[in-house]
Amino acid sequence: MKCLVYRSDKKQDTYLYLADGQDFEDLPPELQRTFGEPALVMSLNLETGSKLARVDVKSVLQSLKEQGYYLQLPPKLPIEEEISRRFS
């Protein structure tokens, strides 16, 4: 599934995955306000076997199919702690 990934200008480490054909203006108004101005980061072609750094690709695909978007929030742990936890 093709999607575009946007970075929030208001919330650090917050990303929005939009299904191909969806526009930012199609999102709920509250999400648009809190996300801020979207900055395009990349275009992806996601498949079930794809790997993403911080989120489960199956969850992203399911949300894209059901809602047309997936909101990736910042990790609960700082990245240094996450790396240490995963590779210790």
Stockholm file with secondary structure:
# STOCKHOLM 1.0

chainA/1-88         MKCLVYRSDKKQDTYLYLADGQDFEDLPPELQRTFGEPALVMSLNLETGSKLARVDVKSVLQSLKEQGYYLQLPPKLPIEEEISRRFS
#=GR chainA/1-88 SS CEEEEEEESSSTTCEEEEETTCCGGGSCHHHHHHHCSEEEEEEEECCTTCCCSSSCHHHHHHHHHHTSEEEECCCSSCHHHHHHHHHC
#=GC SS_cons        CEEEEEEESSSTTCEEEEETTCCGGGSCHHHHHHHCSEEEEEEEECCTTCCCSSSCHHHHHHHHHHTSEEEECCCSSCHHHHHHHHHC
//
